[in-house]
Amino acid sequence: MKIGLISDTHSHLDTKVFSYFKDCDEIWHAGDIGDSAIINELEKFKPLRAVFGNIDDKAMQARFPEDLWFTCEGLTIWMTHIGGAPPNYNPRIKKLLKEKTPDVFICGHSHILRVIKDPAYNMLYINPGAAGNHGFHSMKTIVRFEINNKIISKLEVIELGKRGMIK
């Protein structure tokens, strides 16, 4: 299964995403989608899994969950928008991790690209950074990887270019 992971589009979808994700089987969006046109374009392009973020309106919150748990190629995936980062997860995440630990924990929100094996929970932490123009990040990033029979491989960080100015 080839996955394209994106977060924090904030109503801006760089058209380069379509070429980078053309061979992906699914796109996963870790929240702060913004305008529903973004998600509609992604859904027309590939099967999509998404969670809402803190900037997403009530319609987006009704359409997508805050927490999405699912299995992909034998791995348990948990995707949410606000998570913190190892070892400093936010209190809600810490509490939930004590109850149930995924193989892969995906979040967005910080706009900080980070892929780390968290030994405390024996899970892979992935934050794809931010793909939109809003925020403090200087480079727009997305992540692409493959999962095959519980093995993650070919994980790539893709830089879309410098963040544009908000007009």
Summary of the structure (lengths in Angstrom):
residues: 167
radius of gyration: 14.7
end to end distance: 37.7
largest distance: 45.1
contacts: 551
relative contact order: 0.21
helix: 18%
strand: 39%
